[in-house]
């Protein structure tokens, strides 16, 4: 049964001043720059036109860096009652795949940016515009603003010149009729890959190298995921970008800062097509913002693909990967990512954000929405030696446990308690150092929701290793309550409350503990090779973890968030936040740790 996307959504972000992009939109709306929506647009008719898009290339899975662009573009459409498009810049069939198209759609929708919803503008592909772009290229050749060049890619790169030396091309003055014939032959597949290109004729001496006769088309003999084998020439991103925006009616074309030097080219192409044209095509406004950069993270699809291909990770959705699908599998919520992007803000200043802020956003949300459960990862047995004194050695008591102290409506559950228990091995020491407040000979502790117990002895194997801890319990402390004062009026106190599970009733599960994929804040800075900083301890698999029996019904896919099945999420008390992994099967639960309860990296850094 599909459950609601999230019964406890993240609270709305605190009201903040408009960012610089919103200020531009506000000014455009005030001036009427883009006009208003027509009467056919029910619910937004006669309101200022705002239309944005998220334009990924389907050559890999989306990563956390893309989430900032998704949230910004969709957020603008939502704020101004405009439209948001999802568009694939599918202009390089040699690196693209339908798998990536499908994964991108799932990730964008999971983050709440639905192109079919109330602010949806639709799903688009650059490849659907190839015919129109080709017509524009023919138009520019006829105007003497483009030509077919026989230089190879390497030759073009070598002839780009320097800031003081202009670029060159021996084919720049090729006759228009010859260029028209050659581009037709290129389209028909009569020329080999790399043998010819179509270039814009702009300015070989421009200080902006993007304007030095940039390539518009190259020859690629490859099957395209959307158009099959229809095309043999494919547009370069700079050529396609502006025309896609224009055809879709985008008002604000929002890009990251590396495209700032491409803006003159974006505008030149559209202006060149409009020159002498009675019915001008639409020219959107390109706006650049600083991309999202995180510490301990590499956000390059090329590098992430390398990790997948070399088996450094299990796949694009490995929970250690910074991909959106990896974060979803690990247990992050879409609300926590959206809220993080809002907190980071939108500026034109490049910076690197502490990845701990993303993790803290996730902790904050999971703390409020997840049910609490008890689990023991590395168990050691505890036997209550005086259990029979309370009414029989084999009896089992059912104790009440709160599901979520942050949510009064979450209720409670019952957990079994008997003579044999399991606790974390690290919660017991036979000869503890000073400051160790957990279980030790002669020490009394509180068992969460249960009783106070005191260690009276241990059982060891032939090698002298402790295999069992012997304790007595105080029957007056049921529920973990403090005992009554003694005859002398003194009150007993304990310094530790520990989690536990019933040995007889506990489930066995595999638990995967994930740490950051890289050890360095700036992977690769030390040696120049990012893989040198891979964290060899980023994954620890615990096959024999023991869980309280109420987790028997936990499963992957019990909840569907914005179209994506996800694993149920829980807080394992004292251990962190966990979710069910899709590898789970009947009789074999697998849990991923999403984040710890506290930022262990920050704590380690504070200690120097």
Secondary structure, DSSP 8 states (H G I E B T S, - for coil): --B-S-SS-----------HHHHHHHHHHHHTTT-B--TTSTTTTTSB--EEEE---SSS--BHHHHHHHHHHHHHHHHTT-EEEEEE----TTT--HHHHHHHHHHHHHTT--TTSTTEEEEEEGGGGHHHHHHHHHHHHHTTSEEEE---HHHHHHTT-BTTB----TTTT--HHHHHHHHHHHHTT-S-TTS-EEEE-S-TT-SSGGGSS-EEEEE----BTTTBTS-SEEE-HHHHHHHHHHHHT-SEEEEEGGGGGGHHHHHHHHHHHHTT-SS-----EEEEE----BTT----HHHHHHHHHTTSSSSTT-TTSSBHHHHHHHT--HHHHHHHHHHH---SS---B-HHHHHHHHHHHHHHH-EEE-EESSEEEEEETTGGGGT-TT--EEEEEES-TT-GGG-EEEEEE-SEEEEEGGGB-TT--TT--SB-BT-EEEETTS-EEEEEEEEE-TTS-EEEEEEEEEGGGGGG------TTS-----S-EE--EETTT-EEEEEEEE--SBSSSSTTTTTS-GGGGB-TTSEEEEEEEEE-GGGGG--EEEEEETTEEEE-EEEETTTEEEEE-TT-BTTBEEEEEEE-SS-HHHHHHHT-
